[in-house]
Amino acid sequence: MSRPEFGAWSYPAFERAMRQGIHRDGHNLYPAFPYPRGFTKASEEDLQALYAYLMAQPAVKQANAASPASPFPFNIRR
């Protein structure tokens, strides 16, 4: 059984998302990431531990709810 969405991420893709805010398919994860005072400055060891923890969790089978349009100024993309 393959893991849904996040379980298919490699560590380099996870690190890029956390530090640079770029999804593995190349689109920006703005406004959620990168979070300047958080994960962008996390140590390599901490990110590896977070990744290992998340990958060890069982997959959740739940459909994503439709997200509402973001209000100004959050709808502005870089």
Helices and strands as residue ranges (DSSP letters): G 5-8, H 11-20, G 39-41, H 44-56
